[in-house]
Each structure stands twice: as C-alpha cells, then as structure tokens.
C-alpha cells in the first residue's frame, strides 16, 4: 500500500484475537453435558506451509471500527501463494469470525513477534483494489476522520462472480483527438486542451458558457486526454446529466467502445461488468454519478466534476466525502489535470483558485450566450405599486409569460414542491403546527385537510393555539398550487409539472407552461423563465443560502435562449441583493470571491476547516474532552437541527431518549489534517472502550 509506511502495522495473531488459537473439538452427546466421554476426532487438521516467496500478506480487514483501522499481517499458505496478489479479495479469520478483506501488499517478514494466522482463502484472483485507489482511499479516510474499510466500501462495488469470469473484450485503438469546438470561445480554452494533450497537470476552475453545450465540452476534454493515451474520470450529479454526457462522448469519441457509464440503476451485474472494463484497461474514459469518483481508470490524466455545488456530490454514508474534494485529492496525488465547475462557482472552488491550485477558465463573453435577465422589482410600474411588488405573480411576470408563449415553452421555477408547503394562522400569522407532535402542517392538494409533515396526522379541526382562530393562510406555495394558479391565468395553454418523483426529461419546442422545482427542470430551449419566490431560496437557513440560490437560478437561466433570440428571465427577488445582481450580470466569479472574503473575515468555511460532532449530549460532552489541536475552537454544543420526535439528527440513526446535540469545531486550514487525526483518535478510544451510543463526526459539513 502506498501509505503503509505511515500506518501502524497490526497482525492477525492470537493476541489480536484473529483466530490463530487451535480450535477445540466438540464433545459428543451426553458427554458434552457431563464433562465426560471421548472427544470427536472430526476432520484431520491440515498442515499449512507458508509460501516460499513473500509469505506475509498485509490485509485491510473489512471492519469499520476506528481502533482497528490499520493493516493486519497474515501468513500466506503455499497453496495460495500465486493467487494472493496485492488487490485481491480474501477471507480471513478475525476475532473468531471469517471476514472479508483485501491484500494490500506482500512482504518477506512481519514486524509482529507473535504467531500469525493464515489466510483462509482467496475469494477471487481478480485484483480489484489497485495501488492508486488503495492510497487514495487511505488519504480520503485520513482527511475525513474515517476508516479505510468505510471508504473501500464506497470505492469497490460488490463482486458478481459470473460477470468476473467473463473474458474482457479487446481494447480499442485510441480515439482521434477532437477539434476544440466551443472551447475556442474561452480565451484559455485551447491552451487547456493543449495541456491535456501534452499530459500536463493543468487544473481549471471552469465557469461554463450558458447554454446546452457543456456535455460536449466535457467530451472534447476527455477525448483529448484519451487521444494522448491517458484515462479520464467524469462525475456528474444525476442520471439525467449522465445521459447527456454519455451521448456527447459517443459523438465526440466516434463510438461507444471508448467509454463506459457507471450508475446505480444499471443493476449489479452490468455495473460490475463496466467497472471491470475500467479496471482491466479496456476503456479509458469512465463517466458516472458520485461513486464514479473512485473508478480505477488506468494512467489517469484528467478528472472532471460538473456542477460541484450540487448536494448530490456529498456522500451520505461515512465518512461523508464530497466528490469535489476526492477528485481534487486524486488529481493532486496522481499529477493529473482537473476540470471542476459549472454555470456557477462555489466558494470551495474559489478557495482552490486563491490557493493557486487551480486557474480560472471562463468564456470571453458569457452574456452573449445568456438570456436577458431582469428583476421584477426593477419594473417602473411595479415601483409605483407596492402591492404589485409583493405579489407572488406580479403583472410583469404574467406579461412576460404571455409574450414568450408565442415563441415556445416557458419555464416557471418554484422552490418548493407540493401544494401549500407551509401554512399559518389567518389572523395572527403564527405557523400552523400539529397538536400531537408540534410538527409543521401542510396541505397536499385541493380540498385536502391539513396534515403534519412529521407524523402524518390529519388536523381537520385545527385552530391556532395563540389566538384561537381556525382560518389559515398560505406561507409557502408549492409547484402544484402554482400550476393551478397559472392554469387559470392562461386557459388553453398546456401546463406541465416536474419535480419530486415525477421528473420530466425534456419538453418539445412548443407553447407550454412548465412548472418545475430546482434541479428538476426539463431540458429544452425555453423562450422565457420565471424564477418565483426568490425570498424562499435566499432565506433558507445555512451559510450558503445565497450561493445556492444563485446556482439554482443560473442552472434554470442556462436553459433559456440567448437574448439575441428573444430569451428572457424574470427573477422575483430584491434587485439590490448581491446574488440577484450576480445573476443579472451573469457574474458568479466575483460573487463567490466576495463571499469567500466575507467568510474569511468571519472565520467560516471554506476559509477554515470545520467538523461537526453530533450525538447524545453526555456522549458529545465526553467526546469533546479529547485532545484537539491547539488552534481548535469549539462552538456549542447546541440542540441538533430541528426534526421529528425521536430523530437523532444524523447521529447514526440510533434512537436515544437523551437530547441530541451538535458541536462545531473549527481550525485554520493548515490544521485540518491534525483535527481529523484527533477526531479519529477520539473515535478509536470510544470504540476500544465499547462506549454506548453513536457519535457522528463529519468534516466539512454543510452549514
């Protein structure tokens, strides 16, 4: 293993409880109960002989306990000497049980002085764990205060024996280098492609040109890398984006044989077949969703991440890595190029630019390809009518939609799905809450009674606990209610909704009103877009509400035709806000540079590294007594995020009657790894002592 010299090497010995003690034979019948009688002989024990060459195997055992997060040494029996190669799956005896593991390396001798247990068997001679991925997994575990076992579960798919037995197909010849295409519209675009062709580690913070061309730009970058004989890994947020990249790769590379796509909906056999094609070097380009960040592409030359601010890039399982950080770390370790970005720019990517790790890659004139963007409050008529300014569907929005419908479809982005996502008392405007659990009430459809979003209880006879009134008013209007309102305003116009479990892939170029929640906008070239309820996005709790609102708006606006083609976007928000101004100017770079400067002044991420520790109050209190870096600052603990009764707010999913709390620990960026090591050591101490309860430790949480 690449990082083994920095790890404590354990051993699978009798002292370690790894099963090297001689097994006792069972007593027979009544003799077993009375302590008498002859022992059964059973099968004769086999005499195992260590392999003649490199008889020691260092194994990463699949046990996610923090105090056992190290390699263990095993003897390799002679019969497994050829098959027990580095990277293969094995079965070993650990603490009296057979468990899975991976051979990290073979060695001549072990530093352990006690007895060593033998490998039980080699599950498959296929070396599925490459040296690069093993080193990357260790580095990711160290960065996120996790265990190697947890990261390897994310990196390597489950084995499918029948698929593994198949013979790999022939490796196709390298594709021809594609033309620059729309990269010529970027001042540094052709220089970036030249760097890929030369095999240099060029790293770009990419601000994509507005419009539908980004999948082809990714394909041309990957094709340039593949033509130079190196591999590429492409990660996108969801299956819709992956389908677009798949089609672009097929066009640009001249066929489907040069790349594979990796997605969860493929099924275990097909996904494993494609993953093996990547591992065996049959294809040079792998594209996929989040898990593809660990795709074992040979001779990696380029990593690509599209829309790095999308929360789908954050892994919800321990140790909770983010694809942006993993791919940046992978490119850094391998000396590979990187292309990270989207229509918007995250503060994390701006931090990489500020640190000199990446350079900006922006189009020469993005506004030439962007639609005309206006804020509703800028209209002179609205300025004279205060009621029109506060209306959810101001007359300007209706006029804009009516004019655009003669040219094609109109997109209406609504931040919330459902009908009335939040309601309040019609008299005192206090939020309507469930009388049973205190959860917020919502109305799911026309003529439906309010129900609790937490426990699902109906509230047919609800009345306000503050003033006794039984009338309600809408606080947050969802996509379904918006579709109903627009259907009445535009009779005879087709109205379609996209969001939740009913996401439309694309819409034809014909008049229609398309109501969609953020991220579920159907593909198309819209004549106009109405971005409603901007306050709902901007007022979300969290540090990055404005950044996320701008990302959502830019993603929707990029689907609209350019201003030269009549494309118009109307955002219903205060035009003086920085995020709205960045949208109007199509200038996400300056916006995030300003955001990063403000966060640095306030010592907020990503200017600092931060960890969140969540769990029962007493357990978190004890956990925070651990030795932390001298520069660490503890914020809290405070009650964990609001949620339904019994929710542990991310504390491992284990119910606990004790109050769940959350503490934040922040350190300067230079002390990030020291903080991760301290938190891992604290977790290891709890694990070794078998302390009850679950403590969730998350580095770089979304706050």
N, C-alpha and C positions, 0 to 999 in steps of 0.2 A: 504493500500500500504506500502511496506517495507520501503520506503524512505519518507513517508509522514511527518515525524516529522522534516524533513529538508526543507520542502516546505512551501511557503506562501499559506494558505488555503483561497480561494476565496469563493464566494457564488453566487448563482443564485437568485439575489434579483432584486427588481425594480430599485434600484440604479445601479446595474450592467447591466441593460438592458437585463435581461434574460427572460423577458416576464411575470412577475408576475402582471403587471398592468391589471386592468379589461378591457376586450375587449369592444370597442364601437360597438353598433349595427348599422347596415346600415340604412340610410334613404331611403324612398321609392320614386320612380318615380320623379315627378316634385318637390315634397317637398324637395328632396335632393338638387335640383338646387336652389330653392328659399329660403332655410333655414326654411321651414315651414313644417307642416304635422306631423303625428304621426310616431314614430319610430316602426319598425317591432319588434315583440317580439322574433322571431326565436325560437330555441330550448331552453327549460328551462335549466339554468345552474345547473350542478351537484354540490352537496355539498361534498367536499372531506374531508376525515378524515385521519390524519396521522396514520401510522402503530403503533400498540401498543408497539412493540419491535424494538429498534434501528431505529427510524423514519427518521434518516438523512442518505442520501446516498452521498458519495463523488464521483464525476463523473469526469473522464477525457474526456473532450469535444473535439470532432474532429474538432478543429480549429487551424491551424498551425501558428497563429500569435504569435510572440515572447512575446508580452506584456500580452498575455492571457495564457501563458504556466504555468498553475497551476490548481489544482483540484478545482471544484466548488461544493458547497453544495446544495442539493435539498431535499425536503420533499418526503417521500415515502408514497403514498396513501395506505390505508388499503388493497385495492383490489390487490395491487402489493407487499404486504408485504412478501409473500412466494417466489415469482419469482425474485425479485430484489436482487439476491445474488451477492456477490463480483465476478467480472469476466464476468457478462452477458452484452450483448449489450442492450442499451436503446436508446430511443429517448427523447430529452429534448428540451424545448424552450429556445433559447438563442438569445438575441438581436432581438426579434420578429420573429425568424425563428426556425423551427424544425430541429435539427441537431442530428447526431449520437454521441454516447459516450459509455464509459464503466464504470461500477460501480467498483470503486477501493476498497471501504470498506463501511461498515455500522457503524453508530455511534449513541450514545444516544443523543448527543446535538451538536449544531453548535456554533462556536465562533462568527459567524456573528450575529449582533444585529437587522438587518432589517428583512423584510419579505422574505421568501423563496418561490420559485416556486416549484411546484410538478413535479415529473417525468411524462412525457406524457404517455409512455408505455414501456414495456419490449419487445424488438424485438424477443428475444428467451430466454428461460430459460437455454440454454446451456452455462455454464461458460467457455468461450473461452480464457479469459485472466487469466492465473494463477498468483499466487502471485510472483513466481520466475521471470516470464517473465515481469511482471509489474515493478519489481525492476530493472531488467536488462535493460529494455527499458529506464527507468529514468536515469540510470547510463550512458548508451550509449549517450543519449541526452546531458547529462552534459559534457561528455568527448569531444563531437564534436560540442559544442556550438549550438545544435539544439533544437527542441521542441519534447515533448513527443508524440504529435499527429503524427508527421512525422515518428518517429520510430515505433509506433504501426501500421502504415500503411504498413511498411515493415515486421512486425512480424506476423501479423494475416491476413490470406487470406480472401477474400470476402465470405460472407455467401452463402451457397447453401441450400435452405430450404428443398427440397426433400431429399437431402443426410443427412441432420441433423436429419430428422425424422426417419431414419433407426435405427434399433437396433444394437448395437455393438456385434460383434461375441465373442465367448469365448476366454479368454486369454490362450494361450498355456503354457504348462509347460516350465520352464526354460531349455534352451539347456544344453547339457553336455559340460563341459569345454574342449576345443580343445587342442590338443598337441601343443607344441611350434613351430613345423615346422622349417622354416628358421630363426626364431628368435634365434635359437641356434647358428647361425653364428655371432651373436652380443655378445660381452663379457658381456654386461649388459642386454641382451635381456630377458633371463629367469627371472632375478631379477625384471625387469619391469613388466612382466606378473604376477609374484607372488604378486607384489604390487597392481595390478589391482584386483586380486582375493581376496586380503585382504581388499579392499576398501580404500586404502591409496591414497593420492593426489600426486602420482608420476607424474612428468611433464618432458617430454623428448623433446629435440631438435633433431629431427630424421634426420640422413643422410642415405637415403635408399640404400640398396645393388643394384648395377647395374643389370638390367635385368627386366623380366616381373613379378617378384614375389611380388611387393609391394601391389597389391589389396588383396592378400591372407594374408599378414602380418597384414594389417588393419583389415581384417575379424577375424583373430585369436585374436587380441587385443580386438575387440568388443565382440567376443564370450566369452572370459574370463570374461569380465565385466558383460555380461548378465547372465552367469552361476552363478555369485555371487549375482544375484538378483538386479542389478542396470542397468541403461539405458546408452545408448551411442548415441552421435550425430556425424555424419561423414559428412564433407563438402569437395567437390572436385570441380575443376574449371568448367568442362563442362559435357555434356551428354555422351560423349564417355568414360570418366573416370568413370562416374556414372554407366554405363552399366557394366564395368569391376568389380567394387566394388559390384554391385548387384549380379553378378554371383558368386563371391567369397563368399559373405555372405550366399548365398543359399547352396553352397557346405559345408562350414565350420559349419554353424549352423544347418545343417541337414534338410533344407526345407525353403520355402519362408514365412512361417507363423510367423517367429520371427522378421522380419524387414519389413520396407517399404522404398521406394524411393520417394523423392519429387522433381519434376522438372516441369518447366513451360509448357512443351509440353504435359502434361497429360490431360489438359482441366480442367475447373473449378470444375466440379462435382467430377471427380476421384481424383484430387489433394485434394479437401476438404475432401473427404471420408478418404483418407490416413492420412491427417493431424488430423482428428478427432480420428482415431485409435490410433495415438500417444498421443493425449491429454487425451483420455479416458483410457490409460494404456493397451490397447490391445496388443501392440507391444512394445518392449523395445529398439529397435535399429532403428534410423532414419538416412538415408543417402540421400544426395541431393546436389544441387548446392547452390549458395550463400545464398538464402533465408532460407535454412535449418538451418542456424546458430541460428535461433530463435525457432526451433522445440521444442514444450513443452513436452519433454521427462520426465517421472516421475523418481524421485530418480536418478538424473543424476550422473553417475560415471566416464564418460570419454568423452572428446571432441577430435576429430581428424580433422586435416586440412592437406590435401595433396597439395603439391606444393604451399606453401604460398606466393611465389613471383609472381605468375600469376596475371596479372592485372584484370582478371575476378573476383577476390575476392573483388575488390573495388566496392562498391555500387555507381552507377552513380546518384542516387537521394538523396536529402537532408535527413539527414545531412552528407551523404557520408561516412558511416562507412566502415571499412575494416574487413573482416571475421576473420583475424588473431587477431586483437585487440578485437573484440567482443567475440570470443571464449576464448581467454586468460582471459578476464574480467569475463566471465561466469564461467570458471573453478575456478578462484580465489574466486569469491563470493560464490560458492556452495561447495568449498572444493573438487572439482573433479580432476581427473587425466587429463593430456593433452598429446597428441601426435601430434606434429606440425613439418612439414618438407617436404622433397622431395629429389631428387637427388642432388640438390643444397642447399645452405644455404643462407638465406637473412641476411643482416646486422641487421634488426629488431629482428630476432630470435637470432642472436649472442648477441644483446644487452640484451635480456632476460636471456641468459646464463651468461653474465657478471654480471648482477644484482643478480644472484643467484636464479631467479625464476624457471629456467629450467636447466636440466643437459643434456650434450651431450649423444646421443645414436647412435653410429657409428658401422659399421661392422668391424670385426677383420682385414680383408684383402680385401678391396674393389677392388683392382687392379686384384685380382684373378678372379673376375667375369666380369671385364671390358675388352673391346677390346684393341688392340694395337693402340695407338694414336700417330700420327706424325703431325708435322707442315710442310707445303710444302717447306718453306724456309730452312728447315734443310737438304734437299737433296743435296748431293755433286755436282751432275750435275747441279742443279739449281744455286748453289752458284757460278759456273763458268760462268753462263749465266744470265746477269742482265735482259735481255728481258724475259726470262722464268720465273724469279721471279715475274715480274709484270703482266704476262699473267693471264687472268681470268681463263682459263682452262689449267694449265701447263701440260707438258707431264707426270709428275709423277701422276697427278690426272687421266689422261686417262689410264695410265698403271695400276693403282690401280683398276679402274673400270673394265678394260678388264680382269684382272686376277680374280676378285671376281665374275664376271658374270658366270663363270663356276661352282660356288658353290651355287648361289642363287641370290636374288634380291639385288640391290644396291640403297641406299638412297642418294639423292642429295638435300641438304638443301640450299635454296636460300632465302635471307632475304626479297625480295620484290615480290609481285605477279604482274601479268600483263606482258606486252611485253617489252617496254622501258619506265620504270617508270619515268625517267628524261633524258632530252636531253640538249645539249649545242651547241653553235656555233662551226662549224668545224674548224674555223680559230683561233679565239681569246679565245675560250672555255668559253665565258660568258654564264650563264644559260639562256636557251630559255624561254621567258616569253610572256604571252598573251598581244597583243596590246590593248585589250579592258579593262581588269581589272588588268593586271600586275601579274596574277597568273602563276604558273609553267606549262609548256607544257609537254605532254607525247604522246607516240604513242601506241595505243591499240592493234595493230596487223600488220600482213604482209600487205604491200601496203596501209596501212591506213595513212591518213594525220594527222599531229599533232593536238591535241585539248587541251583545257585548263582544268586543274583538278579542277578549282574553278567554272567557269561559263559555261563550256562545249562548248565554241565557237571553231569552227574549224579555223585553221591557215594554210590554204593551200598555201598562198603566203607569208609565214613568211620570214623575213630577220632580221639579227642581228641589233639592234639599236646602237650598239657600233661601228661595223666595216662595216656593210652593207652586209656581206656575207650571202648567202642563203643556205649554206650547213650545215648539222647538224651531230653531233656525239653522241653516247650513253654515258650517265653518270652513270645511274643505270639500269642494265639489270634485267628484271623480270623473273619469273618462266616460262612463255610461250616462251620467246626467248631462255632461257636455254634449254628447251625441244626441240626446233627446232635445236639448235646447236648440242646437243647430239644425236639427231636422225640422223643427217648427219654423225656424227663421228662413230656411231655404227649402220650401216644399218642392218636390220633384227632383231634387238632387240626391244622388246616391250617397249614403253615409256609411262608412266602414270604420270599425274599431279594431285596434291591435294592441294587445297588452296581456299580461298575466299568462294564462295557459293558451290563449288564442292569439298567437302572433302571426301576422300576415307576412309572407316572404317578400312580395313585390306587388305593385299596383300598375295597371296599364296607363298609358298616356291619354286619359280621357277625363272629362269633368267628374269630380267626386270630392267629397269631404272625407279626409282620413284622420280620425282621432286616435292618437297613439300616446302611450306613456313613454318616458325617456328610455332609450335603448331598444324599444320595440317598433321604431319607425320602419314601415315597409320601404324597400328600395324603390326608387323611381326618380324622375326628374320633375319636381314639383314646380308649379307656376308661382306658388307663394307658400309661406309658412307663418302660422300664428303661434307664438310662444306664450301661452297663457299662464296666469298665476305665478309670475316670476318671484313674487314675495315668498311663495311656498318653498321654492328651492333655496332662496337666499337666506331664509330664516331657519333652516334646518339646524339642529344643534350639532356642533362639531367645528373643528378648527378650519376645515377645508370646504365649508358650505359654498362660499363664493367661487372657489376654484372648480368645484364640482358643477355648479350651475353653469359656468362658462363652458365647461367641457360638454355638457348636455346640449347647450344652445348651439355651439359650433358644429356638433355632430348632426343636428337637425338642419341647420342652415346650409351645410355642405351638400344636402340632397336637393337644394333648390337651384334652379337655373341661374346662370350669371346675370348680373344687372343688364348687360348688353342684350340679353334675351328676354328681358322683362321680369326676371325673378325678383321677388320682394319678400322680405322677412319683417314681421312686426313683433317686437317683444314687449309684453305688458309688464313693465317694471320702471322704476325710477331711473331716468336717463343720467342722473348725476353720479350714480354708483360706479365704482371702478370696473366691476365686471361687465356692466352694460356698456360702458364706453369701450372696453376692450373688444366686445362683440361688434359694436358699430364700426370700429376701425379695423376689425379682424387683426388684432394685435395681441395674441396670447403671450408672446415672449416678454414684452415689457410688463404685462400684468403680473406674471409669475416672478419676475425679477423684483418687482415691488413687494409682492407677498413674501418672498424669501428674506428680503431686507428687514421687513417688519418682524418676521418670526425670529430672525437672528437677534434683533434688539430685545425681544421678549423671552428669548431662550426657549423657543418652541421647535419641534421637528419640522423639517429635516436639518435645521441648523445645529441641533443636538441629537444624540441618541436617547431613546426613551424606552422603558419597559413597563408593562402593566402586569401587576400581580393581583389575581382575583381568587377569592375563596372565602371560607368561613372566617369570621372576624378574629377568633382566637388563633387560628392557624396562620393567618396573614400576619398577625402581630408577632408570633414567634418567628415566622419566616424572615421578617424584616430585621431581626436581630443578627442575621448573618453578616459576615464581614464583607462590606461593599467597598468599591474604590473610594479613595479619599475625596474625590471630586463629586461623588454622588449626592444628589438632593432628593429626598423623599417627599412626595406630595400626597397627603392623605394619611390613612385610608378614609374613604367616604363610602356611603352605600352604593352598591353596584347599580348599573344602569336600570332604569325603570322597566319592569316586565311583569308578566302574570304571576300570581301567587305560586310559590314553590319553584320558581325559576331561579337557577343558580347563576344566571347572567354569565354563562361561559365558563363556569368553574368545573369543567369536565363532565357536566351532565349528571352529577351525583346530587340527589336531593339532600338537603340538610336543613334542619329546623333552625339552626343558628343563622343570624343575619349574614348575608353575603356582602362583602366589601371589596373595594378596589383601591389599590395604591399605585401611584406612578413614581417611577424612579428615573431621573434624568441625569445624564453625564455629558461632557463635551464629546464631540465625535471621535476624538483620538482615544477616548477611554471606552469606546463601545465594546471592543472585544474583552476588555478587563471586566466590564459589567456582565457580559454574557457568561464568562467563566465563573464569576462569583455566584450568579444565579444558578448555574448548573451545579456548582458545588453544594449550594444550599438544598437543591432538589435531591442530590445524591445522598446528603446526610438524612433527609426525611425518609427517603426510600430505604436506606440501610437500617434505620430505626423502626421501619414499618409504622410510621405515624399515620393515624386515621385521617380521612378527608382528602380532598383533591385540591391542589394549588395549581392554578393555570398561570403559566409565565409566558408572556408574549412580547417579543421585541418588536419595536417599530409598529405599535398598534395604530389603528385608525382612531383618531381622537378629534 
